[in-house]
Amino acid sequence: ANMSSGREEAKAVAVGDMIFVLGGCDNKRQLFSCEVFVSARKEWRMWMSMSKSRSSFAACRCERGGGGRREAIAIIGGFNDRSAASMKEVEVLHGPRCSEAGGVEEREQGRGRRT
């Protein structure tokens, strides 16, 4: 299965049996979008978007506290071609459970949170 668009300078983060691919550039511009490969279904699906397009950034899986274990993906720094400067921001994308394929569907319906 192929992603919806080709990407360079994107980052990939594995969470459970899924692979999240974040941002990067296509042939024309930097991307806000994030896609996830759900291995159980052998398909790519769109996930929530980042607040800003970026490339050349760091990304990692992390856990957020609270009443239960919830996975999240932290996006750190990078380059935004609109500001033509390196970014200092850290963005955390999280939803009900990144490690469950059902969580992807919930995020697609707008129930995920972005901080």
N, CA and C atoms as a LAMMPS dump frame, in Angstrom:
ITEM: TIMESTEP
0
ITEM: NUMBER OF ATOMS
345
ITEM: BOX BOUNDS ff ff ff
-5.0000000000000000e+02 5.0000000000000000e+02
-5.0000000000000000e+02 5.0000000000000000e+02
-5.0000000000000000e+02 5.0000000000000000e+02
ITEM: ATOMS id mol type element x y z
1 1 1 N 0.85 -1.189 0
2 1 2 C 0 0 0
3 1 3 C 0.886 1.239 0
4 2 1 N 0.447 2.28 -0.68
5 2 2 C 1.206 3.528 -0.78
6 2 3 C 0.563 4.635 0.042
7 3 1 N 1.391 5.577 0.502
8 3 2 C 0.876 6.766 1.167
9 3 3 C 0.112 7.61 0.15
10 4 1 N -0.633 8.598 0.644
11 4 2 C -1.415 9.448 -0.26
12 4 3 C -0.527 10.357 -1.095
13 5 1 N 0.664 10.699 -0.58
14 5 2 C 1.596 11.528 -1.353
15 5 3 C 3.022 11.157 -0.984
16 6 1 N 3.931 11.395 -1.916
17 6 2 C 5.337 11.17 -1.625
18 6 3 C 5.83 12.228 -0.643
19 7 1 N 6.77 11.88 0.207
20 7 2 C 7.289 12.804 1.22
21 7 3 C 8.798 12.665 1.309
22 8 1 N 9.459 13.785 1.458
23 8 2 C 10.877 13.782 1.813
24 8 3 C 11.036 14.628 3.058
25 9 1 N 12.086 14.381 3.818
26 9 2 C 12.348 15.061 5.086
27 9 3 C 11.191 14.915 6.073
28 10 1 N 10.427 13.829 5.972
29 10 2 C 9.359 13.512 6.924
30 10 3 C 9.956 12.69 8.063
31 11 1 N 9.193 12.493 9.112
32 11 2 C 9.609 11.628 10.211
33 11 3 C 8.603 10.503 10.368
34 12 1 N 9.09 9.357 10.801
35 12 2 C 8.233 8.2 11.057
36 12 3 C 8.398 7.775 12.511
37 13 1 N 7.288 7.426 13.14
38 13 2 C 7.283 6.976 14.528
39 13 3 C 6.432 5.711 14.601
40 14 1 N 6.989 4.653 15.182
41 14 2 C 6.24 3.404 15.362
42 14 3 C 5.571 3.415 16.73
43 15 1 N 4.296 3.082 16.752
44 15 2 C 3.536 2.945 17.994
45 15 3 C 2.753 1.646 17.863
46 16 1 N 3.12 0.66 18.669
47 16 2 C 2.474 -0.641 18.547
48 16 3 C 2.722 -1.218 17.165
49 17 1 N 1.653 -1.628 16.493
50 17 2 C 1.795 -2.199 15.152
51 17 3 C 1.453 -1.182 14.065
52 18 1 N 1.566 0.104 14.405
53 18 2 C 1.268 1.155 13.431
54 18 3 C 2.496 2.035 13.214
55 19 1 N 2.577 2.625 12.025
56 19 2 C 3.66 3.545 11.683
57 19 3 C 3.033 4.879 11.31
58 20 1 N 3.412 5.924 12.036
59 20 2 C 2.927 7.275 11.774
60 20 3 C 3.99 8.015 10.972
61 21 1 N 3.612 8.642 9.863
62 21 2 C 4.527 9.443 9.05
63 21 3 C 4.02 10.878 9.103
64 22 1 N 4.905 11.78 9.518
65 22 2 C 4.523 13.149 9.848
66 22 3 C 5.234 14.161 8.966
67 23 1 N 4.479 15.133 8.455
68 23 2 C 5.045 16.286 7.767
69 23 3 C 5.968 15.955 6.619
70 24 1 N 7.012 16.778 6.474
71 24 2 C 7.948 16.638 5.376
72 24 3 C 7.557 17.525 4.206
73 25 1 N 8.049 17.2 3.031
74 25 2 C 7.783 17.987 1.822
75 25 3 C 7.359 17.059 0.695
76 26 1 N 6.436 17.544 -0.14
77 26 2 C 6.193 16.861 -1.402
78 26 3 C 6.965 17.662 -2.458
79 27 1 N 6.677 17.523 -3.7
80 27 2 C 7.437 18.244 -4.729
81 27 3 C 7.184 19.744 -4.739
82 28 1 N 6.112 20.212 -4.062
83 28 2 C 5.725 21.617 -4.148
84 28 3 C 5.825 22.395 -2.848
85 29 1 N 5.587 21.751 -1.714
86 29 2 C 5.471 22.494 -0.46
87 29 3 C 5.716 21.593 0.75
88 30 1 N 5.862 22.242 1.919
89 30 2 C 5.918 21.498 3.171
90 30 3 C 4.512 21.043 3.534
91 31 1 N 4.434 19.953 4.29
92 31 2 C 3.145 19.336 4.599
93 31 3 C 2.778 19.468 6.074
94 32 1 N 1.494 19.689 6.337
95 32 2 C 0.913 19.66 7.683
96 32 3 C 0.487 18.238 8.03
97 33 1 N 0.185 17.476 7.01
98 33 2 C -0.525 16.21 7.173
99 33 3 C 0.318 15.105 7.799
100 34 1 N -0.404 14.17 8.41
101 34 2 C 0.19 12.981 9.016
102 34 3 C -0.629 11.78 8.544
103 35 1 N 0.071 10.7 8.243
104 35 2 C -0.593 9.47 7.817
105 35 3 C -0.154 8.336 8.728
106 36 1 N -0.987 7.325 8.826
107 36 2 C -0.654 6.173 9.658
108 36 3 C -0.882 4.899 8.85
109 37 1 N 0.097 3.99 8.94
110 37 2 C -0.049 2.672 8.329
111 37 3 C -0.566 1.737 9.405
112 38 1 N -1.747 1.196 9.191
113 38 2 C -2.357 0.254 10.125
114 38 3 C -2.035 -1.141 9.603
115 39 1 N -1.078 -1.812 10.246
116 39 2 C -0.591 -3.084 9.702
117 39 3 C -1.665 -4.17 9.707
118 40 1 N -2.567 -4.16 10.677
119 40 2 C -3.62 -5.181 10.717
120 40 3 C -4.525 -5.094 9.491
121 41 1 N -4.671 -3.889 8.963
122 41 2 C -5.523 -3.685 7.779
123 41 3 C -4.713 -3.526 6.504
124 42 1 N -3.394 -3.437 6.667
125 42 2 C -2.486 -3.251 5.525
126 42 3 C -2.905 -2.06 4.667
127 43 1 N -3.186 -0.929 5.356
128 43 2 C -3.603 0.268 4.629
129 43 3 C -3.112 1.535 5.32
130 44 1 N -2.958 2.573 4.525
131 44 2 C -2.615 3.902 5.019
132 44 3 C -3.9 4.676 5.23
133 45 1 N -3.934 5.472 6.298
134 45 2 C -5.074 6.333 6.582
135 45 3 C -4.545 7.701 6.995
136 46 1 N -5.318 8.729 6.715
137 46 2 C -4.95 10.067 7.17
138 46 3 C -5.17 10.136 8.676
139 47 1 N -4.317 10.886 9.347
140 47 2 C -4.421 11.1 10.788
141 47 3 C -4.569 12.589 11.003
142 48 1 N -4.582 13.071 12.211
143 48 2 C -4.718 14.507 12.457
144 48 3 C -3.516 15.26 11.882
145 49 1 N -3.72 16.512 11.552
146 49 2 C -2.648 17.334 10.989
147 49 3 C -1.915 18.089 12.084
148 50 1 N -0.682 18.449 11.803
149 50 2 C 0.075 19.31 12.698
150 50 3 C -0.458 20.735 12.561
151 51 1 N -0.184 21.601 13.537
152 51 2 C -0.673 22.98 13.481
153 51 3 C 0.071 23.809 12.443
154 52 1 N 1.317 23.431 12.143
155 52 2 C 2.119 24.135 11.141
156 52 3 C 2.813 23.115 10.254
157 53 1 N 3.004 23.487 9.007
158 53 2 C 3.779 22.607 8.126
159 53 3 C 5.233 22.669 8.569
160 54 1 N 5.933 21.553 8.444
161 54 2 C 7.342 21.544 8.848
162 54 3 C 8.07 20.358 8.243
163 55 1 N 9.383 20.518 8.162
164 55 2 C 10.277 19.449 7.728
165 55 3 C 11.523 19.526 8.6
166 56 1 N 12.387 18.541 8.47
167 56 2 C 13.656 18.505 9.216
168 56 3 C 13.456 18.685 10.718
169 57 1 N 12.521 17.95 11.288
170 57 2 C 12.212 18.04 12.71
171 57 3 C 12.483 16.705 13.387
172 58 1 N 12.389 16.684 14.701
173 58 2 C 12.505 15.441 15.464
174 58 3 C 11.103 15.019 15.897
175 59 1 N 10.896 13.724 16.052
176 59 2 C 9.601 13.211 16.517
177 59 3 C 9.844 11.947 17.328
178 60 1 N 9.025 11.751 18.358
179 60 2 C 9.148 10.544 19.169
180 60 3 C 7.805 10.193 19.791
181 61 1 N 7.679 8.941 20.159
182 61 2 C 6.508 8.465 20.888
183 61 3 C 6.713 8.824 22.348
184 62 1 N 5.649 9.239 23.01
185 62 2 C 5.728 9.53 24.437
186 62 3 C 4.405 9.14 25.082
187 63 1 N 4.371 9.168 26.393
188 63 2 C 3.143 8.873 27.121
189 63 3 C 2.742 10.115 27.876
190 64 1 N 1.44 10.347 27.944
191 64 2 C 0.972 11.466 28.746
192 64 3 C 0.321 10.904 29.992
193 65 1 N 0.413 11.636 31.071
194 65 2 C -0.11 11.17 32.346
195 65 3 C -1.619 11.237 32.416
196 66 1 N -2.125 11.056 33.606
197 66 2 C -3.565 11.121 33.799
198 66 3 C -4.109 9.791 34.267
199 67 1 N -5.385 9.593 34.036
200 67 2 C -6.081 8.418 34.527
201 67 3 C -5.768 7.126 33.814
202 68 1 N -4.965 7.153 32.815
203 68 2 C -4.623 5.932 32.103
204 68 3 C -3.443 6.178 31.199
205 69 1 N -2.877 5.12 30.722
206 69 2 C -1.717 5.242 29.84
207 69 3 C -2.195 5.622 28.448
208 70 1 N -1.745 6.748 27.967
209 70 2 C -2.125 7.231 26.641
210 70 3 C -0.865 7.58 25.867
211 71 1 N -0.761 7.041 24.683
212 71 2 C 0.379 7.349 23.844
213 71 3 C 0.134 8.663 23.121
214 72 1 N 1.226 9.338 22.818
215 72 2 C 1.179 10.582 22.064
216 72 3 C 2.431 10.635 21.201
217 73 1 N 2.457 11.561 20.268
218 73 2 C 3.64 11.774 19.442
219 73 3 C 4.07 13.218 19.623
220 74 1 N 5.31 13.408 20.06
221 74 2 C 5.874 14.748 20.231
222 74 3 C 6.637 15.125 18.97
223 75 1 N 6.409 16.336 18.499
224 75 2 C 7.07 16.872 17.311
225 75 3 C 7.887 18.065 17.78
226 76 1 N 9.193 18.02 17.541
227 76 2 C 10.105 18.988 18.131
228 76 3 C 10.861 19.747 17.055
229 77 1 N 10.772 21.082 17.128
230 77 2 C 11.562 21.938 16.243
231 77 3 C 11.248 21.755 14.781
232 78 1 N 12.277 21.891 13.968
233 78 2 C 12.137 21.736 12.533
234 78 3 C 12.27 23.05 11.792
235 79 1 N 11.896 23.012 10.536
236 79 2 C 11.997 24.185 9.663
237 79 3 C 10.645 24.413 9.01
238 80 1 N 10.204 25.679 8.994
239 80 2 C 8.963 26.061 8.331
240 80 3 C 9.317 27.052 7.245
241 81 1 N 9.015 26.715 5.987
242 81 2 C 9.43 27.591 4.891
243 81 3 C 8.643 28.893 4.831
244 82 1 N 7.509 28.988 5.507
245 82 2 C 6.767 30.256 5.545
246 82 3 C 7.485 31.296 6.386
247 83 1 N 8.07 30.876 7.491
248 83 2 C 8.797 31.822 8.342
249 83 3 C 10.275 31.874 7.983
250 84 1 N 10.725 30.947 7.159
251 84 2 C 12.133 30.852 6.749
252 84 3 C 13.066 30.835 7.954
253 85 1 N 12.635 30.149 9.005
254 85 2 C 13.452 30.081 10.213
255 85 3 C 13.254 28.729 10.884
256 86 1 N 14.219 28.385 11.716
257 86 2 C 14.082 27.175 12.518
258 86 3 C 12.992 27.398 13.559
259 87 1 N 12.266 26.335 13.863
260 87 2 C 11.161 26.427 14.811
261 87 3 C 11.607 25.978 16.193
262 88 1 N 11.134 26.672 17.235
263 88 2 C 11.43 26.313 18.616
264 88 3 C 10.297 25.5 19.24
265 89 1 N 9.168 25.461 18.577
266 89 2 C 7.965 24.885 19.16
267 89 3 C 8.015 23.368 19.288
268 90 1 N 7.34 22.904 20.324
269 90 2 C 7.092 21.476 20.516
270 90 3 C 5.58 21.292 20.443
271 91 1 N 5.148 20.378 19.611
272 91 2 C 3.72 20.096 19.463
273 91 3 C 3.497 18.635 19.829
274 92 1 N 2.438 18.369 20.559
275 92 2 C 2.117 16.998 20.948
276 92 3 C 0.769 16.635 20.337
277 93 1 N 0.766 15.583 19.534
278 93 2 C -0.466 15.074 18.938
279 93 3 C -0.874 13.832 19.71
280 94 1 N -2.089 13.827 20.203
281 94 2 C -2.544 12.651 20.942
282 94 3 C -4.031 12.454 20.734
283 95 1 N -4.421 11.226 20.902
284 95 2 C -5.813 10.848 20.753
285 95 3 C -6.144 9.804 21.791
286 96 1 N -7.26 9.119 21.645
287 96 2 C -7.677 8.131 22.643
288 96 3 C -6.607 7.088 22.948
289 97 1 N -6.045 6.44 21.947
290 97 2 C -4.929 5.504 22.117
291 97 3 C -4.256 5.344 20.773
292 98 1 N -3.074 5.936 20.642
293 98 2 C -2.333 5.83 19.384
294 98 3 C -2.054 4.382 19.024
295 99 1 N -1.938 3.516 20.027
296 99 2 C -1.522 2.142 19.755
297 99 3 C -2.664 1.241 19.3
298 100 1 N -3.881 1.751 19.248
299 100 2 C -5 0.926 18.801
300 100 3 C -5.534 1.452 17.48
301 101 1 N -5.787 0.583 16.55
302 101 2 C -6.312 0.994 15.244
303 101 3 C -7.628 1.734 15.388
304 102 1 N -8.449 1.395 16.371
305 102 2 C -9.712 2.099 16.596
306 102 3 C -9.491 3.558 16.932
307 103 1 N -8.357 3.872 17.586
308 103 2 C -8.05 5.256 17.904
309 103 3 C -7.862 6.097 16.664
310 104 1 N -7.367 5.485 15.587
311 104 2 C -7.181 6.22 14.339
312 104 3 C -8.533 6.683 13.829
313 105 1 N -9.521 5.813 13.863
314 105 2 C -10.85 6.183 13.387
315 105 3 C -11.43 7.305 14.228
316 106 1 N -11.225 7.278 15.538
317 106 2 C -11.755 8.335 16.387
318 106 3 C -11.106 9.666 16.059
319 107 1 N -9.812 9.685 15.79
320 107 2 C -9.144 10.93 15.436
321 107 3 C -9.654 11.46 14.111
322 108 1 N -9.901 10.58 13.17
323 108 2 C -10.397 11 11.864
324 108 3 C -11.749 11.688 11.985
325 109 1 N -12.506 11.346 13
326 109 2 C -13.815 11.953 13.195
327 109 3 C -13.716 13.222 14.031
328 110 1 N -12.51 13.685 14.311
329 110 2 C -12.321 14.943 15.002
330 110 3 C -12.359 14.866 16.508
331 111 1 N -12.247 13.682 17.085
332 111 2 C -12.276 13.566 18.536
333 111 3 C -10.894 13.62 19.163
334 112 1 N -9.841 13.588 18.348
335 112 2 C -8.49 13.672 18.889
336 112 3 C -8.203 15.077 19.366
337 113 1 N -7.162 15.23 20.165
338 113 2 C -6.798 16.547 20.672
339 113 3 C -5.426 16.916 20.184
340 114 1 N -5.211 18.199 20.04
341 114 2 C -3.907 18.721 19.654
342 114 3 C -3.541 19.773 20.683
343 115 1 N -2.318 19.705 21.211
344 115 2 C -1.872 20.743 22.14
345 115 3 C -0.613 21.364 21.617
